[in-house]
Amino acid sequence: MGFEGLREYEQIGKINGDAVRGLQPKISIWTNGNNCEPNDGNGMKEIAGVCKMLPPLFKTLHVQTGMLPPAWIGTLPDKTS
């Protein structure tokens, strides 16, 4: 590849940079406060972790996309946090 190829990559980089300039992505970090303790063998810890993760996941999806979870899976709480 010669210098011509590098110029093409620079142009692609500029186009991609211009495409995302000014976007304000929302980043969510979910944690349930556990320190990854050993499993007690009954699997309830994993299920509890999933249940704790769902409300913030649904809230983030709603904020970013406007989509609401289906009624059969749950609803978002009325309070905003």
All heavy atoms as a GROMACS GRO file, in nm:
protein
  616
    1MET      N    1   0.085  -0.116   0.000
    1MET     CA    2   0.000   0.000   0.000
    1MET      C    3   0.090   0.123   0.000
    1MET      O    4   0.182   0.136   0.079
    1MET     CB    5  -0.090  -0.002   0.124
    1MET     CG    6  -0.161   0.126   0.143
    1MET     SD    7  -0.259   0.151   0.295
    1MET     CE    8  -0.267  -0.001   0.376
    2GLY      N    9   0.058   0.216  -0.084
    2GLY     CA   10   0.134   0.340  -0.092
    2GLY      C   11   0.068   0.449  -0.010
    2GLY      O   12  -0.024   0.424   0.069
    3PHE      N   13   0.115   0.570  -0.030
    3PHE     CA   14   0.060   0.684   0.043
    3PHE      C   15  -0.086   0.709   0.008
    3PHE      O   16  -0.161   0.762   0.088
    3PHE     CB   17   0.144   0.809   0.016
    3PHE     CG   18   0.277   0.804   0.084
    3PHE    CD1   19   0.394   0.796   0.011
    3PHE    CD2   20   0.285   0.807   0.222
    3PHE    CE1   21   0.517   0.792   0.074
    3PHE    CE2   22   0.408   0.802   0.286
    3PHE     CZ   23   0.524   0.794   0.212
    4GLU      N   24  -0.124   0.670  -0.114
    4GLU     CA   25  -0.264   0.689  -0.154
    4GLU      C   26  -0.357   0.613  -0.060
    4GLU      O   27  -0.463   0.662  -0.023
    4GLU     CB   28  -0.287   0.644  -0.299
    4GLU     CG   29  -0.208   0.723  -0.402
    4GLU     CD   30  -0.062   0.676  -0.414
    4GLU    OE1   31  -0.033   0.560  -0.377
    4GLU    OE2   32   0.021   0.756  -0.458
    5GLY      N   33  -0.319   0.491  -0.023
    5GLY     CA   34  -0.400   0.410   0.068
    5GLY      C   35  -0.411   0.474   0.205
    5GLY      O   36  -0.516   0.469   0.269
    6LEU      N   37  -0.304   0.534   0.252
    6LEU     CA   38  -0.308   0.601   0.382
    6LEU      C   39  -0.403   0.720   0.380
    6LEU      O   40  -0.475   0.745   0.477
    6LEU     CB   41  -0.167   0.647   0.423
    6LEU     CG   42  -0.070   0.536   0.464
    6LEU    CD1   43   0.067   0.594   0.493
    6LEU    CD2   44  -0.122   0.461   0.584
    7ARG      N   45  -0.404   0.793   0.270
    7ARG     CA   46  -0.496   0.906   0.259
    7ARG      C   47  -0.640   0.859   0.264
    7ARG      O   48  -0.726   0.925   0.322
    7ARG     CB   49  -0.469   0.983   0.130
    7ARG     CG   50  -0.342   1.065   0.139
    7ARG     CD   51  -0.328   1.161   0.021
    7ARG     NE   52  -0.189   1.194   0.007
    7ARG     CZ   53  -0.114   1.166  -0.100
    7ARG    NH1   54  -0.168   1.107  -0.203
    7ARG    NH2   55   0.013   1.199  -0.103
    8GLU      N   56  -0.667   0.744   0.203
    8GLU     CA   57  -0.803   0.689   0.207
    8GLU      C   58  -0.843   0.657   0.351
    8GLU      O   59  -0.954   0.685   0.393
    8GLU     CB   60  -0.814   0.565   0.120
    8GLU     CG   61  -0.806   0.596  -0.029
    8GLU     CD   62  -0.806   0.470  -0.114
    8GLU    OE1   63  -0.844   0.363  -0.063
    8GLU    OE2   64  -0.768   0.480  -0.231
    9TYR      N   65  -0.751   0.596   0.427
    9TYR     CA   66  -0.780   0.565   0.566
    9TYR      C   67  -0.800   0.692   0.649
    9TYR      O   68  -0.886   0.698   0.736
    9TYR     CB   69  -0.668   0.480   0.628
    9TYR     CG   70  -0.672   0.336   0.584
    9TYR    CD1   71  -0.565   0.280   0.516
    9TYR    CD2   72  -0.781   0.256   0.612
    9TYR    CE1   73  -0.568   0.148   0.475
    9TYR    CE2   74  -0.786   0.124   0.572
    9TYR     CZ   75  -0.678   0.070   0.504
    9TYR     OH   76  -0.682  -0.060   0.465
   10GLU      N   77  -0.724   0.795   0.620
   10GLU     CA   78  -0.742   0.922   0.689
   10GLU      C   79  -0.880   0.981   0.658
   10GLU      O   80  -0.948   1.033   0.747
   10GLU     CB   81  -0.633   1.022   0.650
   10GLU     CG   82  -0.497   0.988   0.706
   10GLU     CD   83  -0.387   1.078   0.653
   10GLU    OE1   84  -0.416   1.166   0.569
   10GLU    OE2   85  -0.272   1.060   0.697
   11GLN      N   86  -0.922   0.970   0.533
   11GLN     CA   87  -1.054   1.021   0.495
   11GLN      C   88  -1.164   0.940   0.563
   11GLN      O   89  -1.262   0.997   0.612
   11GLN     CB   90  -1.072   1.015   0.343
   11GLN     CG   91  -0.989   1.117   0.269
   11GLN     CD   92  -1.001   1.101   0.118
   11GLN    OE1   93  -1.038   0.995   0.069
   11GLN    NE2   94  -0.968   1.207   0.045
   12ILE      N   95  -1.147   0.809   0.568
   12ILE     CA   96  -1.246   0.724   0.637
   12ILE      C   97  -1.252   0.762   0.784
   12ILE      O   98  -1.360   0.773   0.843
   12ILE     CB   99  -1.212   0.575   0.618
   12ILE    CG1  100  -1.231   0.535   0.472
   12ILE    CG2  101  -1.297   0.488   0.711
   12ILE    CD1  102  -1.179   0.396   0.438
   13GLY      N  103  -1.136   0.782   0.845
   13GLY     CA  104  -1.133   0.821   0.986
   13GLY      C  105  -1.202   0.955   1.010
   13GLY      O  106  -1.276   0.971   1.107
   14LYS      N  107  -1.180   1.050   0.921
   14LYS     CA  108  -1.244   1.181   0.934
   14LYS      C  109  -1.396   1.169   0.919
   14LYS      O  110  -1.472   1.226   0.997
   14LYS     CB  111  -1.189   1.278   0.830
   14LYS     CG  112  -1.247   1.418   0.843
   14LYS     CD  113  -1.190   1.513   0.740
   14LYS     CE  114  -1.244   1.652   0.747
   14LYS     NZ  115  -1.374   1.673   0.798
   15ILE      N  116  -1.439   1.092   0.822
   15ILE     CA  117  -1.583   1.072   0.800
   15ILE      C  118  -1.645   1.007   0.923
   15ILE      O  119  -1.751   1.050   0.971
   15ILE     CB  120  -1.609   0.989   0.673
   15ILE    CG1  121  -1.571   1.071   0.548
   15ILE    CG2  122  -1.755   0.943   0.666
   15ILE    CD1  123  -1.564   0.989   0.421
   16ASN      N  124  -1.581   0.903   0.976
   16ASN     CA  125  -1.634   0.835   1.095
   16ASN      C  126  -1.635   0.928   1.215
   16ASN      O  127  -1.730   0.928   1.295
   16ASN     CB  128  -1.553   0.709   1.126
   16ASN     CG  129  -1.581   0.598   1.028
   16ASN    OD1  130  -1.685   0.595   0.963
   16ASN    ND2  131  -1.486   0.506   1.015
   17GLY      N  132  -1.530   1.008   1.231
   17GLY     CA  133  -1.525   1.102   1.341
   17GLY      C  134  -1.635   1.206   1.332
   17GLY      O  135  -1.699   1.241   1.432
   18ASP      N  136  -1.659   1.256   1.212
   18ASP     CA  137  -1.766   1.354   1.192
   18ASP      C  138  -1.903   1.292   1.220
   18ASP      O  139  -1.993   1.360   1.270
   18ASP     CB  140  -1.763   1.409   1.050
   18ASP     CG  141  -1.643   1.500   1.024
   18ASP    OD1  142  -1.582   1.548   1.123
   18ASP    OD2  143  -1.610   1.521   0.906
   19ALA      N  144  -1.918   1.164   1.192
   19ALA     CA  145  -2.047   1.097   1.211
   19ALA      C  146  -2.085   1.088   1.358
   19ALA      O  147  -2.203   1.095   1.392
   19ALA     CB  148  -2.044   0.957   1.149
   20VAL      N  149  -1.988   1.072   1.447
   20VAL     CA  150  -2.019   1.056   1.589
   20VAL      C  151  -1.997   1.183   1.670
   20VAL      O  152  -2.029   1.187   1.788
   20VAL     CB  153  -1.939   0.938   1.651
   20VAL    CG1  154  -1.975   0.808   1.585
   20VAL    CG2  155  -1.789   0.963   1.643
   21ARG      N  156  -1.944   1.286   1.609
   21ARG     CA  157  -1.919   1.411   1.681
   21ARG      C  158  -2.050   1.468   1.731
   21ARG      O  159  -2.150   1.475   1.661
   21ARG     CB  160  -1.850   1.512   1.589
   21ARG     CG  161  -1.813   1.642   1.661
   21ARG     CD  162  -1.725   1.732   1.578
   21ARG     NE  163  -1.592   1.671   1.567
   21ARG     CZ  164  -1.536   1.632   1.453
   21ARG    NH1  165  -1.599   1.650   1.339
   21ARG    NH2  166  -1.417   1.578   1.451
   22GLY      N  167  -2.050   1.508   1.855
   22GLY     CA  168  -2.169   1.570   1.914
   22GLY      C  169  -2.268   1.472   1.974
   22GLY      O  170  -2.363   1.514   2.039
   23LEU      N  171  -2.248   1.342   1.953
   23LEU     CA  172  -2.338   1.246   2.016
   23LEU      C  173  -2.315   1.245   2.166
   23LEU      O  174  -2.204   1.269   2.213
   23LEU     CB  175  -2.315   1.105   1.960
   23LEU     CG  176  -2.351   1.083   1.814
   23LEU    CD1  177  -2.322   0.939   1.774
   23LEU    CD2  178  -2.497   1.114   1.789
   24GLN      N  179  -2.418   1.220   2.240
   24GLN     CA  180  -2.407   1.213   2.386
   24GLN      C  181  -2.457   1.076   2.431
   24GLN      O  182  -2.570   1.063   2.478
   24GLN     CB  183  -2.486   1.325   2.451
   24GLN     CG  184  -2.434   1.462   2.413
   24GLN     CD  185  -2.518   1.572   2.473
   24GLN    OE1  186  -2.624   1.550   2.527
   24GLN    NE2  187  -2.469   1.694   2.463
   25PRO      N  188  -2.373   0.972   2.420
   25PRO     CA  189  -2.419   0.839   2.458
   25PRO      C  190  -2.444   0.830   2.608
   25PRO      O  191  -2.380   0.898   2.687
   25PRO     CB  192  -2.303   0.749   2.415
   25PRO     CG  193  -2.184   0.837   2.420
   25PRO     CD  194  -2.234   0.974   2.382
   26LYS      N  195  -2.540   0.750   2.642
   26LYS     CA  196  -2.568   0.723   2.782
   26LYS      C  197  -2.504   0.590   2.818
   26LYS      O  198  -2.528   0.490   2.752
   26LYS     CB  199  -2.718   0.719   2.806
   26LYS     CG  200  -2.784   0.853   2.783
   26LYS     CD  201  -2.932   0.844   2.804
   26LYS     CE  202  -3.006   0.973   2.792
   26LYS     NZ  203  -2.954   1.080   2.716
   27ILE      N  204  -2.423   0.590   2.920
   27ILE     CA  205  -2.352   0.471   2.962
   27ILE      C  206  -2.403   0.432   3.100
   27ILE      O  207  -2.405   0.515   3.192
   27ILE     CB  208  -2.200   0.494   2.964
   27ILE    CG1  209  -2.152   0.531   2.824
   27ILE    CG2  210  -2.128   0.372   3.019
   27ILE    CD1  211  -2.009   0.576   2.818
   28SER      N  212  -2.446   0.309   3.115
   28SER     CA  213  -2.494   0.259   3.243
   28SER      C  214  -2.402   0.147   3.291
   28SER      O  215  -2.360   0.062   3.213
   28SER     CB  216  -2.636   0.204   3.230
   28SER     OG  217  -2.723   0.306   3.189
   29ILE      N  218  -2.375   0.149   3.421
   29ILE     CA  219  -2.299   0.042   3.483
   29ILE      C  220  -2.387  -0.017   3.591
   29ILE      O  221  -2.433   0.054   3.681
   29ILE     CB  222  -2.167   0.095   3.543
   29ILE    CG1  223  -2.082   0.155   3.432
   29ILE    CG2  224  -2.093  -0.016   3.617
   29ILE    CD1  225  -1.958   0.225   3.480
   30TRP      N  226  -2.415  -0.145   3.579
   30TRP     CA  227  -2.502  -0.212   3.673
   30TRP      C  228  -2.419  -0.296   3.769
   30TRP      O  229  -2.330  -0.369   3.729
   30TRP     CB  230  -2.601  -0.302   3.602
   30TRP     CG  231  -2.684  -0.230   3.502
   30TRP    CD1  232  -2.759  -0.119   3.523
   30TRP    CD2  233  -2.699  -0.262   3.364
   30TRP    NE1  234  -2.821  -0.080   3.408
   30TRP    CE2  235  -2.786  -0.166   3.309
   30TRP    CE3  236  -2.649  -0.363   3.283
   30TRP    CZ2  237  -2.824  -0.169   3.176
   30TRP    CZ3  238  -2.686  -0.365   3.151
   30TRP    CH2  239  -2.773  -0.269   3.099
   31THR      N  240  -2.453  -0.286   3.895
   31THR     CA  241  -2.390  -0.371   3.996
   31THR      C  242  -2.492  -0.395   4.105
   31THR      O  243  -2.572  -0.308   4.137
   31THR     CB  244  -2.262  -0.308   4.053
   31THR    OG1  245  -2.211  -0.394   4.153
   31THR    CG2  246  -2.287  -0.170   4.113
   32ASN      N  247  -2.488  -0.513   4.161
   32ASN     CA  248  -2.579  -0.543   4.270
   32ASN      C  249  -2.506  -0.538   4.404
   32ASN      O  250  -2.560  -0.577   4.506
   32ASN     CB  251  -2.650  -0.677   4.249
   32ASN     CG  252  -2.555  -0.793   4.242
   32ASN    OD1  253  -2.437  -0.779   4.272
   32ASN    ND2  254  -2.604  -0.908   4.202
   33GLY      N  255  -2.381  -0.494   4.406
   33GLY     CA  256  -2.307  -0.477   4.529
   33GLY      C  257  -2.240  -0.602   4.580
   33GLY      O  258  -2.172  -0.599   4.682
   34ASN      N  259  -2.259  -0.715   4.514
   34ASN     CA  260  -2.194  -0.838   4.560
   34ASN      C  261  -2.048  -0.839   4.520
   34ASN      O  262  -2.008  -0.779   4.422
   34ASN     CB  263  -2.264  -0.961   4.500
   34ASN     CG  264  -2.402  -0.982   4.558
   34ASN    OD1  265  -2.434  -0.929   4.663
   34ASN    ND2  266  -2.485  -1.057   4.489
   35ASN      N  267  -1.970  -0.910   4.595
   35ASN     CA  268  -1.827  -0.922   4.567
   35ASN      C  269  -1.794  -1.056   4.505
   35ASN      O  270  -1.689  -1.112   4.532
   35ASN     CB  271  -1.746  -0.900   4.694
   35ASN     CG  272  -1.759  -0.760   4.746
   35ASN    OD1  273  -1.768  -0.667   4.668
   35ASN    ND2  274  -1.760  -0.744   4.878
   36CYS      N  275  -1.884  -1.111   4.425
   36CYS     CA  276  -1.862  -1.239   4.357
   36CYS      C  277  -1.826  -1.349   4.456
   36CYS      O  278  -1.728  -1.420   4.440
   36CYS     CB  279  -1.753  -1.226   4.250
   36CYS     SG  280  -1.795  -1.109   4.121
   37GLU      N  281  -1.907  -1.360   4.560
   37GLU     CA  282  -1.884  -1.464   4.661
   37GLU      C  283  -1.908  -1.600   4.598
   37GLU      O  284  -1.979  -1.614   4.499
   37GLU     CB  285  -1.979  -1.442   4.779
   37GLU     CG  286  -1.957  -1.309   4.848
   37GLU     CD  287  -2.068  -1.276   4.944
   37GLU    OE1  288  -2.157  -1.361   4.966
   37GLU    OE2  289  -2.068  -1.165   4.997
   38PRO      N  290  -1.850  -1.707   4.657
   38PRO     CA  291  -1.870  -1.841   4.601
   38PRO      C  292  -2.017  -1.879   4.597
   38PRO      O  293  -2.096  -1.837   4.681
   38PRO     CB  294  -1.793  -1.932   4.696
   38PRO     CG  295  -1.706  -1.843   4.777
   38PRO     CD  296  -1.764  -1.706   4.773
   39ASN      N  297  -2.054  -1.957   4.499
   39ASN     CA  298  -2.192  -2.002   4.482
   39ASN      C  299  -2.229  -2.098   4.594
   39ASN      O  300  -2.150  -2.181   4.634
   39ASN     CB  301  -2.206  -2.070   4.346
   39ASN     CG  302  -2.349  -2.098   4.311
   39ASN    OD1  303  -2.440  -2.074   4.389
   39ASN    ND2  304  -2.370  -2.151   4.192
   40ASP      N  305  -2.352  -2.086   4.643
   40ASP     CA  306  -2.398  -2.176   4.749
   40ASP      C  307  -2.450  -2.308   4.694
   40ASP      O  308  -2.493  -2.393   4.770
   40ASP     CB  309  -2.503  -2.109   4.836
   40ASP     CG  310  -2.626  -2.067   4.756
   40ASP    OD1  311  -2.633  -2.097   4.636
   40ASP    OD2  312  -2.715  -2.004   4.815
   41GLY      N  313  -2.449  -2.324   4.562
   41GLY     CA  314  -2.487  -2.450   4.503
   41GLY      C  315  -2.632  -2.461   4.461
   41GLY      O  316  -2.668  -2.554   4.392
   42ASN      N  317  -2.718  -2.370   4.504
   42ASN     CA  318  -2.859  -2.384   4.469
   42ASN      C  319  -2.901  -2.293   4.354
   42ASN      O  320  -3.014  -2.297   4.311
   42ASN     CB  321  -2.949  -2.362   4.591
   42ASN     CG  322  -2.943  -2.222   4.645
   42ASN    OD1  323  -2.889  -2.133   4.583
   42ASN    ND2  324  -2.999  -2.203   4.764
   43GLY      N  325  -2.812  -2.208   4.306
   43GLY     CA  326  -2.842  -2.125   4.190
   43GLY      C  327  -2.924  -2.001   4.218
   43GLY      O  328  -2.949  -1.922   4.128
   44MET      N  329  -2.967  -1.982   4.341
   44MET     CA  330  -3.052  -1.866   4.372
   44MET      C  331  -2.975  -1.735   4.361
   44MET      O  332  -3.034  -1.632   4.329
   44MET     CB  333  -3.112  -1.881   4.512
   44MET     CG  334  -3.213  -1.992   4.522
   44MET     SD  335  -3.344  -1.981   4.398
   44MET     CE  336  -3.430  -1.837   4.451
   45LYS      N  337  -2.848  -1.738   4.386
   45LYS     CA  338  -2.768  -1.616   4.378
   45LYS      C  339  -2.768  -1.562   4.234
   45LYS      O  340  -2.781  -1.442   4.213
   45LYS     CB  341  -2.626  -1.643   4.424
   45LYS     CG  342  -2.539  -1.523   4.428
   45LYS     CD  343  -2.404  -1.560   4.487
   45LYS     CE  344  -2.318  -1.438   4.501
   45LYS     NZ  345  -2.193  -1.467   4.563
   46GLU      N  346  -2.756  -1.652   4.137
   46GLU     CA  347  -2.757  -1.610   3.997
   46GLU      C  348  -2.892  -1.554   3.958
   46GLU      O  349  -2.902  -1.455   3.886
   46GLU     CB  350  -2.719  -1.727   3.905
   46GLU     CG  351  -2.573  -1.767   3.913
   46GLU     CD  352  -2.540  -1.852   4.036
   46GLU    OE1  353  -2.634  -1.898   4.105
   46GLU    OE2  354  -2.422  -1.872   4.062
   47ILE      N  355  -2.999  -1.618   4.003
   47ILE     CA  356  -3.134  -1.572   3.972
   47ILE      C  357  -3.158  -1.435   4.033
   47ILE      O  358  -3.211  -1.344   3.969
   47ILE     CB  359  -3.240  -1.674   4.019
   47ILE    CG1  360  -3.225  -1.802   3.936
   47ILE    CG2  361  -3.380  -1.616   4.007
   47ILE    CD1  362  -3.306  -1.918   3.987
   48ALA      N  363  -3.114  -1.416   4.157
   48ALA     CA  364  -3.130  -1.287   4.224
   48ALA      C  365  -3.051  -1.180   4.148
   48ALA      O  366  -3.098  -1.067   4.133
   48ALA     CB  367  -3.082  -1.295   4.369
   49GLY      N  368  -2.933  -1.214   4.098
   49GLY     CA  369  -2.853  -1.119   4.022
   49GLY      C  370  -2.923  -1.075   3.895
   49GLY      O  371  -2.922  -0.957   3.859
   50VAL      N  372  -2.986  -1.170   3.827
   50VAL     CA  373  -3.060  -1.137   3.704
   50VAL      C  374  -3.179  -1.047   3.738
   50VAL      O  375  -3.204  -0.948   3.670
   50VAL     CB  376  -3.107  -1.265   3.631
   50VAL    CG1  377  -3.205  -1.232   3.520
   50VAL    CG2  378  -2.987  -1.341   3.577
   51CYS      N  379  -3.251  -1.079   3.844
   51CYS     CA  380  -3.367  -0.999   3.883
   51CYS      C  381  -3.327  -0.857   3.920
   51CYS      O  382  -3.399  -0.762   3.891
   51CYS     CB  383  -3.440  -1.065   3.999
   51CYS     SG  384  -3.523  -1.218   3.950
   52LYS      N  385  -3.212  -0.840   3.983
   52LYS     CA  386  -3.165  -0.707   4.020
   52LYS      C  387  -3.118  -0.629   3.897
   52LYS      O  388  -3.119  -0.507   3.897
   52LYS     CB  389  -3.050  -0.716   4.121
   52LYS     CG  390  -3.096  -0.763   4.257
   52LYS     CD  391  -2.976  -0.776   4.350
   52LYS     CE  392  -3.019  -0.830   4.484
   52LYS     NZ  393  -2.904  -0.850   4.574
   53MET      N  394  -3.074  -0.700   3.795
   53MET     CA  395  -3.020  -0.636   3.676
   53MET      C  396  -3.131  -0.588   3.581
   53MET      O  397  -3.113  -0.490   3.510
   53MET     CB  398  -2.930  -0.736   3.601
   53MET     CG  399  -2.869  -0.681   3.476
   53MET     SD  400  -2.903  -0.763   3.319
   53MET     CE  401  -3.005  -0.899   3.347
   54LEU      N  402  -3.247  -0.651   3.583
   54LEU     CA  403  -3.351  -0.620   3.485
   54LEU      C  404  -3.407  -0.478   3.495
   54LEU      O  405  -3.419  -0.411   3.391
   54LEU     CB  406  -3.463  -0.723   3.493
   54LEU     CG  407  -3.427  -0.861   3.439
   54LEU    CD1  408  -3.543  -0.957   3.460
   54LEU    CD2  409  -3.386  -0.856   3.294
   55PRO      N  410  -3.443  -0.426   3.613
   55PRO     CA  411  -3.498  -0.290   3.616
   55PRO      C  412  -3.404  -0.184   3.557
   55PRO      O  413  -3.448  -0.104   3.474
   55PRO     CB  414  -3.528  -0.266   3.765
   55PRO     CG  415  -3.552  -0.403   3.818
   55PRO     CD  416  -3.456  -0.492   3.744
   56PRO      N  417  -3.274  -0.181   3.595
   56PRO     CA  418  -3.189  -0.080   3.531
   56PRO      C  419  -3.171  -0.104   3.382
   56PRO      O  420  -3.158  -0.009   3.304
   56PRO     CB  421  -3.055  -0.089   3.604
   56PRO     CG  422  -3.064  -0.200   3.700
   56PRO     CD  423  -3.204  -0.251   3.701
   57LEU      N  424  -3.173  -0.230   3.339
   57LEU     CA  425  -3.163  -0.260   3.196
   57LEU      C  426  -3.284  -0.205   3.122
   57LEU      O  427  -3.271  -0.138   3.019
   57LEU     CB  428  -3.152  -0.411   3.174
   57LEU     CG  429  -3.159  -0.458   3.029
   57LEU    CD1  430  -3.039  -0.407   2.951
   57LEU    CD2  431  -3.166  -0.609   3.023
   58PHE      N  432  -3.404  -0.229   3.174
   58PHE     CA  433  -3.525  -0.178   3.110
   58PHE      C  434  -3.526  -0.026   3.108
   58PHE      O  435  -3.566   0.036   3.010
   58PHE     CB  436  -3.650  -0.228   3.182
   58PHE     CG  437  -3.676  -0.376   3.164
   58PHE    CD1  438  -3.740  -0.449   3.262
   58PHE    CD2  439  -3.637  -0.442   3.049
   58PHE    CE1  440  -3.764  -0.584   3.245
   58PHE    CE2  441  -3.660  -0.577   3.031
   58PHE     CZ  442  -3.724  -0.648   3.131
   59LYS      N  443  -3.480   0.037   3.217
   59LYS     CA  444  -3.477   0.183   3.224
   59LYS      C  445  -3.382   0.238   3.118
   59LYS      O  446  -3.414   0.333   3.047
   59LYS     CB  447  -3.434   0.227   3.364
   59LYS     CG  448  -3.432   0.375   3.382
   59LYS     CD  449  -3.572   0.432   3.381
   59LYS     CE  450  -3.569   0.580   3.412
   59LYS     NZ  451  -3.699   0.640   3.398
   60THR      N  452  -3.264   0.178   3.105
   60THR     CA  453  -3.166   0.223   3.006
   60THR      C  454  -3.220   0.206   2.866
   60THR      O  455  -3.208   0.296   2.782
   60THR     CB  456  -3.034   0.146   3.022
   60THR    OG1  457  -2.983   0.169   3.153
   60THR    CG2  458  -2.932   0.188   2.920
   61LEU      N  459  -3.282   0.092   2.837
   61LEU     CA  460  -3.341   0.071   2.704
   61LEU      C  461  -3.448   0.174   2.674
   61LEU      O  462  -3.458   0.225   2.563
   61LEU     CB  463  -3.399  -0.071   2.693
   61LEU     CG  464  -3.297  -0.183   2.683
   61LEU    CD1  465  -3.367  -0.318   2.689
   61LEU    CD2  466  -3.217  -0.172   2.555
   62HIS      N  467  -3.529   0.207   2.776
   62HIS     CA  468  -3.634   0.306   2.756
   62HIS      C  469  -3.575   0.444   2.728
   62HIS      O  470  -3.619   0.515   2.637
   62HIS     CB  471  -3.726   0.312   2.877
   62HIS     CG  472  -3.835   0.413   2.864
   62HIS    ND1  473  -3.936   0.402   2.771
   62HIS    CD2  474  -3.858   0.528   2.930
   62HIS    CE1  475  -4.016   0.506   2.781
   62HIS    NE2  476  -3.970   0.584   2.877
   63VAL      N  477  -3.473   0.483   2.806
   63VAL     CA  478  -3.410   0.614   2.788
   63VAL      C  479  -3.344   0.624   2.650
   63VAL      O  480  -3.354   0.726   2.582
   63VAL     CB  481  -3.309   0.641   2.900
   63VAL    CG1  482  -3.221   0.761   2.869
   63VAL    CG2  483  -3.381   0.661   3.033
   64GLN      N  484  -3.276   0.518   2.609
   64GLN     CA  485  -3.199   0.524   2.485
   64GLN      C  486  -3.284   0.500   2.360
   64GLN      O  487  -3.251   0.552   2.254
   64GLN     CB  488  -3.084   0.424   2.489
   64GLN     CG  489  -2.978   0.462   2.590
   64GLN     CD  490  -2.861   0.368   2.591
   64GLN    OE1  491  -2.857   0.268   2.520
   64GLN    NE2  492  -2.762   0.399   2.672
   65THR      N  493  -3.389   0.420   2.372
   65THR     CA  494  -3.465   0.384   2.252
   65THR      C  495  -3.612   0.422   2.258
   65THR      O  496  -3.679   0.420   2.155
   65THR     CB  497  -3.458   0.231   2.228
   65THR    OG1  498  -3.529   0.164   2.333
   65THR    CG2  499  -3.315   0.182   2.221
   66GLY      N  500  -3.663   0.452   2.377
   66GLY     CA  501  -3.806   0.481   2.391
   66GLY      C  502  -3.892   0.356   2.402
   66GLY      O  503  -4.012   0.364   2.416
   67MET      N  504  -3.829   0.239   2.395
   67MET     CA  505  -3.903   0.113   2.403
   67MET      C  506  -3.935   0.079   2.548
   67MET      O  507  -3.853   0.100   2.637
   67MET     CB  508  -3.821  -0.002   2.342
   67MET     CG  509  -3.798   0.012   2.194
   67MET     SD  510  -3.684  -0.110   2.124
   67MET     CE  511  -3.729  -0.260   2.203
   68LEU      N  512  -4.053   0.026   2.571
   68LEU     CA  513  -4.093  -0.022   2.703
   68LEU      C  514  -4.091  -0.175   2.703
   68LEU      O  515  -4.113  -0.237   2.599
   68LEU     CB  516  -4.233   0.027   2.738
   68LEU     CG  517  -4.245   0.177   2.764
   68LEU    CD1  518  -4.392   0.216   2.774
   68LEU    CD2  519  -4.171   0.214   2.890
   69PRO      N  520  -4.065  -0.236   2.820
   69PRO     CA  521  -4.069  -0.382   2.824
   69PRO      C  522  -4.212  -0.431   2.801
   69PRO      O  523  -4.308  -0.359   2.832
   69PRO     CB  524  -4.022  -0.416   2.966
   69PRO     CG  525  -4.046  -0.293   3.045
   69PRO     CD  526  -4.035  -0.178   2.950
   70PRO      N  527  -4.227  -0.551   2.747
   70PRO     CA  528  -4.362  -0.604   2.729
   70PRO      C  529  -4.431  -0.620   2.865
   70PRO      O  530  -4.366  -0.644   2.966
   70PRO     CB  531  -4.341  -0.739   2.661
   70PRO     CG  532  -4.198  -0.772   2.680
   70PRO     CD  533  -4.124  -0.646   2.705
   71ALA      N  534  -4.562  -0.605   2.868
   71ALA     CA  535  -4.637  -0.609   2.994
   71ALA      C  536  -4.616  -0.740   3.069
   71ALA      O  537  -4.615  -0.742   3.192
   71ALA     CB  538  -4.785  -0.587   2.966
   72TRP      N  539  -4.597  -0.850   2.996
   72TRP     CA  540  -4.583  -0.979   3.063
   72TRP      C  541  -4.451  -0.994   3.138
   72TRP      O  542  -4.437  -1.079   3.223
   72TRP     CB  543  -4.598  -1.095   2.963
   72TRP     CG  544  -4.499  -1.093   2.851
   72TRP    CD1  545  -4.517  -1.037   2.727
   72TRP    CD2  546  -4.367  -1.147   2.851
   72TRP    NE1  547  -4.405  -1.052   2.651
   72TRP    CE2  548  -4.310  -1.120   2.723
   72TRP    CE3  549  -4.290  -1.215   2.944
   72TRP    CZ2  550  -4.181  -1.160   2.689
   72TRP    CZ3  551  -4.161  -1.254   2.908
   72TRP    CH2  552  -4.109  -1.227   2.782
   73ILE      N  553  -4.353  -0.907   3.110
   73ILE     CA  554  -4.224  -0.921   3.176
   73ILE      C  555  -4.205  -0.822   3.292
   73ILE      O  556  -4.124  -0.844   3.379
   73ILE     CB  557  -4.108  -0.909   3.075
   73ILE    CG1  558  -3.983  -0.973   3.130
   73ILE    CG2  559  -4.080  -0.764   3.039
   73ILE    CD1  560  -3.878  -1.000   3.024
   74GLY      N  561  -4.280  -0.715   3.292
   74GLY     CA  562  -4.267  -0.619   3.401
   74GLY      C  563  -4.290  -0.478   3.353
   74GLY      O  564  -4.313  -0.453   3.236
   75THR      N  565  -4.283  -0.386   3.446
   75THR     CA  566  -4.301  -0.245   3.414
   75THR      C  567  -4.188  -0.165   3.479
   75THR      O  568  -4.123  -0.212   3.571
   75THR     CB  569  -4.436  -0.192   3.466
   75THR    OG1  570  -4.440  -0.212   3.607
   75THR    CG2  571  -4.552  -0.263   3.401
   76LEU      N  572  -4.171  -0.043   3.431
   76LEU     CA  573  -4.072   0.045   3.490
   76LEU      C  574  -4.133   0.113   3.613
   76LEU      O  575  -4.252   0.144   3.613
   76LEU     CB  576  -4.030   0.153   3.390
   76LEU     CG  577  -3.951   0.106   3.269
   76LEU    CD1  578  -3.930   0.223   3.173
   76LEU    CD2  579  -3.818   0.050   3.313
   77PRO      N  580  -4.053   0.136   3.715
   77PRO     CA  581  -4.107   0.210   3.830
   77PRO      C  582  -4.138   0.353   3.789
   77PRO      O  583  -4.079   0.408   3.698
   77PRO     CB  584  -3.992   0.205   3.933
   77PRO     CG  585  -3.870   0.171   3.856
   77PRO     CD  586  -3.914   0.098   3.733
   78ASP      N  587  -4.235   0.414   3.858
   78ASP     CA  588  -4.276   0.550   3.826
   78ASP      C  589  -4.169   0.652   3.860
   78ASP      O  590  -4.156   0.753   3.794
   78ASP     CB  591  -4.406   0.586   3.898
   78ASP     CG  592  -4.524   0.512   3.841
   78ASP    OD1  593  -4.517   0.473   3.722
   78ASP    OD2  594  -4.621   0.494   3.913
   79LYS      N  595  -4.092   0.629   3.966
   79LYS     CA  596  -3.992   0.727   4.007
   79LYS      C  597  -3.875   0.728   3.908
   79LYS      O  598  -3.842   0.627   3.847
   79LYS     CB  599  -3.942   0.698   4.148
   79LYS     CG  600  -3.869   0.565   4.162
   79LYS     CD  601  -3.823   0.544   4.303
   79LYS     CE  602  -3.748   0.411   4.312
   79LYS     NZ  603  -3.699   0.383   4.441
   80THR      N  604  -3.814   0.843   3.893
   80THR     CA  605  -3.698   0.855   3.807
   80THR      C  606  -3.576   0.865   3.896
   80THR      O  607  -3.573   0.937   3.996
   80THR     CB  608  -3.707   0.980   3.718
   80THR    OG1  609  -3.723   1.093   3.801
   80THR    CG2  610  -3.822   0.968   3.621
   81SER      N  611  -3.473   0.789   3.858
   81SER     CA  612  -3.349   0.793   3.936
   81SER      C  613  -3.231   0.787   3.845
   81SER      O  614  -3.239   0.755   3.733
   81SER     CB  615  -3.345   0.680   4.036
   81SER     OG  616  -3.361   0.554   3.972
   0.00000   0.00000   0.00000
